């Protein structure tokens, strides 16, 4: 066996439909008396219910979370937390809301209890992000890792299929890149393959009109594993491309991951054969004999957007994106070559076969 390093990160996970009922006990277990419930403006009603369930331990609801945590939003939230003398944040939402909780924890070390309502996986990572002047900075700090995570699939029943599908593929992208990461290890590979399997098996149900709580629960389990893979292994070309496209052209986060993933996988096809075999195995009925086309078949099977053009990328952006992505590249199985990256992006722009 090849030598490896594995770091386990502490997080208490409470999993199961209806388990939000545990929230007051979990907040109490953190020793908190005044928990501020964070959410986006759209999820205010859900957050109000959560705050009501907290009773005396609630310090109210703060509904200003937005995508990519603008610095001024983080600063306003930090001031609000101080003014209330809150001693805990309960982040109810997707990566944007959990990201706001992390921004608060970064400067205050307040514990976060996360209640994820998408499949993004931020609740399992010690990675924070803040956007200043249109530029997103990220970093790692153990203080921002949520202390407790409650995965309750009932909260995802309101997630529109058009958000749920790309969010699930965003999670699969964490699994795919963990499988060929420069610092991959057998534990994370096992987690990543199983996360990929759970998501690929259930996403078609999750986006259907007749979706079941079991399908949501199984996909949420996959998202937990995917978030663990994201935290436990270094991400490569795919995440670099998505950060570049999101940052430079303001493309939507999960949808960009969904479009780019088959092309980034194809780029690494010959350089990471073992990872490709594991991705294919996890794809189940979407296995086409090739990991990249299988991932595309899955995305098509759930009706996800299929090209960067549809997402609003300008045609003349391909050259610029290739230049930025080739600069300071992340470690990747196949070396980053600017011309090949430009070709990859052009294919993703038009949506042709990966
Ligand atoms: P999001 O949190 O922005 O949510 C998308 C939309 O869906 C929002 O309008 C939200 O209100 C709504 N929504 C969420 N859950 C819902 C539900 N159950 N019912 C109804 N509406 C619901 O999207 P996201 O994709 O979860 O997160 C994206 C952000 O998270 C990006 O900024 C990304 O960079 C960040 N992220 C960070 C990490 C990390 O480790 N730091 C990991 C993954 C994502």
Boltz pocket constraint, residues with backbone or C-beta under 6 A from the ligand:
constraints:
  - pocket:
      binder: B
      contacts: [[A, 40], [A, 41], [A, 42], [A, 43], [A, 66], [A, 67], [A, 68], [A, 69], [A, 93], [A, 94], [A, 95], [A, 96], [A, 97], [A, 99], [A, 117], [A, 118], [A, 119], [A, 120], [A, 121], [A, 122], [A, 123], [A, 125], [A, 126], [A, 127], [A, 128], [A, 129], [A, 155], [A, 156], [A, 157], [A, 158], [A, 159], [A, 160], [A, 163], [A, 167], [A, 230], [A, 253], [A, 254]]
      max_distance: 6.0
